[in-house]
Amino acid sequence: MGAMISRVAAGAVAAGVAGGVYRALRGWPRPGWLRTNYAGHTVDLYAGPAVALGAAAGAAVLPLPPRTRTAAALAVLAAGGCGAYDDFAGADDPRRGFRAHLTALRHGEVTSGAVKLFGIGAAGLAAGALLKERPVDRILAGVVIAGTAHLVNLTDLRPGVATATVLALGTPGLVRGGLGAAPMGAVAVLAAEELGERTMIGDAGAHALGAAAGLAIVAGNGRGGLAAHAVGVLAAAVNGDRISGLARRCRIGDVLSGR
């Protein structure tokens, strides 16, 4: 019973912080935070930092070892920060995918996507080192955290698709340690705003939520589970175009609104 209460509290804190930050940012509008979405509607990016801070806050109140809470704060905030950098510095860069950014890097150009790739990767490995003891497990944990962040970002192409992905990935984490409650609470509270095409989570939110979901996976699995998830996120990265194509065809908002 105590564990369930702590998980409900973590989800509530995550939702409260995410909702509060979102409302505060909407009350302080800035043109640079506006984007045109796939349907030609003007949306803001306020949900990104809101869900990142909400997920970090939710993880912080769980009764977990200090190393686990530190890992959560590090991975979620670093992923959110790198994603936010790409949201703004890379807003006009048409290049997408690992290959394009690595090619640019070989030619001496450090793109915002490369910063995101290496920054989130390093944060994932650092968080993995805090969560696991053995070198192999630490590396696998880092791959899962960073890879899950990338996976969620691949699905953030239509309203609600990344949200549904986070909820699906986070659900097992509710049972295994409770870390899944943080990203789920943070993203759920703003789902209506996103589905209503008033806001989007952007790279900042997608990567932060994905890192938080990855942390929940790592915390609840031993080496076998970590290896299986690592293979899964690597396969997703290799087949990123296919996953993004599926996400583009999803119409969660249309289904829920009856359109």
C-alpha positions in Angstrom: 0.0 0.0 0.0 2.8 2.4 0.9 4.5 1.8 -2.5 1.3 2.5 -4.4 0.7 5.7 -2.4 4.3 6.9 -3.2 3.7 6.2 -6.9 0.4 8.0 -7.0 2.1 10.9 -5.2 5.0 10.9 -7.7 2.5 11.0 -10.6 0.6 13.8 -8.9 3.7 15.9 -8.3 4.8 15.4 -11.9 1.4 16.4 -13.2 1.3 19.4 -10.8 4.7 20.7 -11.8 4.2 20.1 -15.5 0.8 21.9 -15.4 2.1 24.8 -13.3 5.2 25.4 -15.5 3.0 25.2 -18.7 0.5 27.8 -17.4 3.3 30.0 -16.2 5.0 29.9 -19.7 1.7 30.6 -21.4 1.3 33.6 -19.3 4.7 34.9 -20.5 4.4 34.4 -24.3 7.4 34.7 -26.6 7.2 34.5 -30.4 10.3 32.4 -30.6 8.5 29.6 -28.9 5.8 29.3 -31.6 5.9 26.7 -34.4 3.7 25.7 -37.3 2.7 22.0 -37.0 2.0 19.4 -39.7 -1.5 20.7 -40.2 -0.5 24.4 -40.5 -1.7 25.3 -37.0 0.3 27.6 -34.8 1.4 25.8 -31.6 3.7 26.6 -28.8 6.7 24.7 -27.3 5.8 25.3 -23.7 4.8 21.7 -23.0 8.5 20.6 -23.6 10.1 22.2 -20.6 6.9 21.7 -18.6 7.0 17.9 -19.0 10.7 17.7 -18.5 10.6 19.5 -15.2 7.5 17.6 -14.2 9.1 14.2 -14.9 12.2 15.2 -12.9 10.2 16.4 -10.0 8.0 13.3 -9.9 11.1 11.1 -9.8 12.6 13.2 -7.0 9.8 12.5 -4.6 9.9 8.7 -4.9 11.4 6.9 -1.9 14.4 5.7 -3.9 18.2 5.5 -3.1 20.0 8.8 -3.6 22.0 7.4 -6.6 18.8 6.6 -8.4 17.3 10.0 -7.8 20.5 11.6 -9.0 20.5 9.4 -12.1 16.9 10.4 -12.8 17.6 14.1 -12.5 20.7 13.9 -14.6 19.2 11.9 -17.4 15.9 13.7 -17.6 17.2 17.2 -17.4 20.2 16.6 -19.6 18.0 15.0 -22.3 15.5 17.8 -22.0 18.2 20.5 -22.2 19.8 18.9 -25.3 16.4 18.6 -26.9 15.6 22.2 -26.1 18.9 23.3 -27.8 17.8 21.4 -30.9 14.3 22.9 -30.8 15.8 26.3 -31.1 19.3 26.0 -32.7 18.2 23.4 -35.1 14.7 24.8 -35.9 15.7 25.6 -39.5 18.0 22.7 -40.1 16.3 20.2 -42.5 18.7 17.4 -41.7 17.3 14.5 -39.7 18.7 11.2 -38.4 22.0 10.1 -37.0 23.6 9.6 -40.4 23.0 13.2 -41.5 24.4 14.7 -38.3 27.4 12.4 -38.2 28.2 13.2 -41.9 28.1 16.9 -41.0 30.4 16.2 -38.1 32.9 14.4 -40.3 33.0 17.6 -42.4 33.8 19.7 -39.4 30.3 21.0 -38.7 28.8 20.5 -35.2 25.1 20.5 -35.7 22.5 20.8 -33.0 21.5 17.2 -33.7 25.1 16.1 -33.0 25.1 18.0 -29.7 21.8 16.2 -28.9 23.2 12.8 -29.9 26.4 12.9 -27.9 24.9 14.9 -25.0 22.0 12.5 -24.4 24.3 9.5 -24.9 26.8 10.8 -22.3 24.0 11.6 -19.8 22.6 8.1 -20.4 25.9 6.4 -19.7 26.4 8.5 -16.6 23.0 7.7 -15.3 23.6 4.0 -16.1 26.8 4.1 -14.0 24.8 5.4 -11.1 22.1 2.8 -11.4 24.2 -0.4 -12.1 27.4 -1.8 -10.6 29.0 -4.0 -13.3 30.5 -2.4 -16.4 28.4 -4.4 -18.9 25.2 -3.5 -17.1 26.2 0.2 -17.0 26.8 0.3 -20.7 23.5 -1.5 -21.4 21.7 0.8 -19.1 23.1 3.8 -20.9 22.0 2.5 -24.3 18.5 1.8 -23.0 18.1 5.3 -21.5 19.5 7.2 -24.5 17.8 4.8 -26.9 14.4 5.2 -25.3 14.8 9.0 -25.4 15.5 8.7 -29.2 12.6 6.3 -29.7 10.0 8.6 -28.1 11.3 11.5 -30.2 10.9 9.4 -33.4 7.1 9.2 -32.6 6.6 12.9 -31.9 5.3 13.7 -35.4 1.5 13.9 -34.7 -0.4 15.0 -31.7 -0.7 12.4 -29.0 1.6 9.7 -30.5 4.6 10.4 -28.3 2.2 10.7 -25.3 0.8 7.3 -26.0 4.3 5.9 -26.5 5.4 7.2 -23.1 2.3 5.9 -21.4 2.9 2.4 -22.9 6.6 2.4 -22.0 6.0 3.7 -18.5 3.3 1.3 -17.4 5.6 -1.6 -16.6 7.7 0.8 -14.5 4.7 1.4 -12.2 5.1 -2.1 -11.0 8.9 -2.3 -11.0 10.0 0.5 -8.7 7.5 3.2 -9.6 9.7 5.4 -11.8 7.3 5.1 -14.6 4.8 7.2 -12.6 6.9 10.4 -13.2 6.8 10.6 -17.0 3.3 9.3 -17.2 2.0 11.9 -14.8 3.9 14.7 -16.5 2.7 13.9 -20.0 -0.9 12.9 -19.1 -1.8 16.3 -17.6 -1.0 18.1 -20.9 -2.4 15.5 -23.2 -5.6 17.5 -23.9 -3.6 20.6 -24.8 -1.4 18.6 -27.2 -4.4 16.8 -28.8 -6.1 20.2 -29.1 -3.1 21.3 -31.1 -2.4 24.3 -28.8 1.0 23.0 -27.8 3.7 20.4 -28.6 6.3 18.7 -26.5 9.0 19.1 -29.1 12.5 17.6 -28.8 12.8 18.9 -25.3 9.8 17.1 -24.0 10.1 13.9 -26.1 13.7 13.3 -25.1 13.2 14.1 -21.4 10.1 11.8 -21.2 11.9 9.1 -23.2 14.9 9.2 -20.8 12.6 9.0 -17.8 10.8 6.0 -19.3 14.2 4.5 -20.1 15.2 5.0 -16.4 12.1 3.1 -15.3 13.0 0.2 -17.6 16.6 0.1 -16.4 15.6 0.3 -12.7 13.3 -2.7 -13.1 15.4 -5.1 -15.1 18.5 -7.2 -14.7 21.1 -7.9 -17.4 18.8 -10.1 -19.5 16.1 -7.5 -19.6 18.6 -4.7 -20.2 20.1 -6.6 -23.2 16.6 -7.2 -24.7 15.6 -3.6 -24.4 19.0 -2.4 -25.7 18.5 -4.6 -28.8 15.0 -3.1 -29.2 16.0 0.5 -29.0 19.0 -0.1 -31.3 16.6 -1.7 -33.8 14.3 1.3 -33.5 17.2 3.6 -34.3 18.2 1.6 -37.4 14.6 1.6 -38.5 13.8 5.2 -37.5 12.3 6.1 -40.8 9.8 3.3 -40.6 8.8 4.2 -37.1 8.4 7.9 -38.0 6.4 6.9 -41.0 4.0 4.9 -38.8 3.8 7.9 -36.4 2.8 10.2 -39.2 -0.1 8.0 -40.1 -1.4 7.9 -36.6 -4.5 10.1 -36.0 -5.0 9.8 -32.2 -6.5 13.3 -32.0 -8.9 12.6 -34.8 -10.1 9.4 -33.3 -10.7 10.9 -29.9 -12.5 14.0 -31.3 -14.6 11.9 -33.7 -13.2 13.7 -36.8 
